[in-house]
């Protein structure tokens, strides 16, 4: 729900500075042109209802001039970042966490102070 919700918030012009989608549904095609904020996407390799749509989403955002960084994490399934799920994947989670920190540092820094994650995900 969270990643898809971020996409919907971005597509509806909410007053936010950036958005991060963790294996969330891509917003409907007709709403994508309303996205104006930088986005980061972290997707699972084996997530057939979401991941195949990512390259077209990325192309559309690029044509619109919207910054979109994204990764598809090899060997992962939907939920790879959630340590309470069977799909949890430590290496992909660490990589995604570092991408997230870089993205926030680029798009929200210096106004944001990041605290080390307390659930065992890699920190800087």
N, C-alpha and C positions, 0 to 999 in steps of 0.2 A: 504494500500500500504506500509506503513512504516515498519510494522513487517515482512512482506514477503520480503521486500527489505533487511532488516538486515540479514535474513536467506540466501538470495542469496549472499550478500557480504561476509558473513562468509564462505559459500560453495565455493566461488571463490578465497579464499586466500588473500583478501584485507589486507593491513598492518594495522590492528586495534588490540587493546588489548583485547576487549571484545565486546559482542553484547547483545542487549535487544530486544526481540520480544514481542510486544503487539498484541496478537491475529492475528498473521501473518501466511500466508500459510507456511507449512513445506516445506523445500527445497526438490527437487526430490530425490528419494532414491539413485540414482547413484552418486549424488553430495555430499551426507552426509559424506562419508569418507574423503573428503577434508577439513572438518571443524576441526580447530585446536585451536580455541579460546573459552574461557569460555562463556557460554550463560545463560541468564535468560529469561524465558518465562512466560508471564502472559496471561492466556486464559479464555475465557468466558465459562460458563457451557453450555449455549444454543447457540452453534455455530457449527452446524452439518457438515459443510464442512472443519472444522479445528480441533476442539477439539478431535474427535475420533482418529486422527492420532498422537496425542501427546505422548501417552504411548510407542508406537513403536519407535518413534523418540528418546525418552529418553533412551530406552533400547539400541538402536544402538549407541548413543553417549557414553553411559556407557561402552559398549564393546570396543569402540575406545579410551577410557580413556579421553574423553572430558568432562569437568565439565559442567553440565546442571542442574540448579535449575529451578523449574517450579511450578506454582500454577494454579489451575482451580478454579475460583471464583464462589461460589454458587449463583444461582439466577440471573446470568448476561447473557447479549447478546453481540454479537460483537459490539465494540464501547463503552464499559462500562467506559472507561477512558476519553472519549471525552465529556466534559461538554456541548458541543453544540449539542449533539445528543440525541434523545429520549431514547437511551439505557444507558445513563449516570447513573452510580450507585455510589453514594458517598462513601458508606462503602467499596466497592470493590476497588474504586480508592484510598482511603486512605491506604488500605492494600497493594495494588500494589505499591504505591509510597514508602512506607516503605521498601518493598522488593527491590525496585530499589535502594534506598539509601544504604541499606546494601550491595547489590551486587557491586555497584560502590566503596563503601568504601573498600571492600575486594579486588577487582581486579584492581582498579586504584589509590587508596589512597597510599601515601600521596600527590601525584601530582595534585590531583583535589580538588578544594575548592568548595563545594556545597553551593549555595545561597538558601535561603528559596523560595519556589515556590510561585508565586504571584497570582495564580488563585484559591486559596481556598483549595488546596490539603494539607493534613496534612504534617507538617514539624517536624523536631526534635528540 
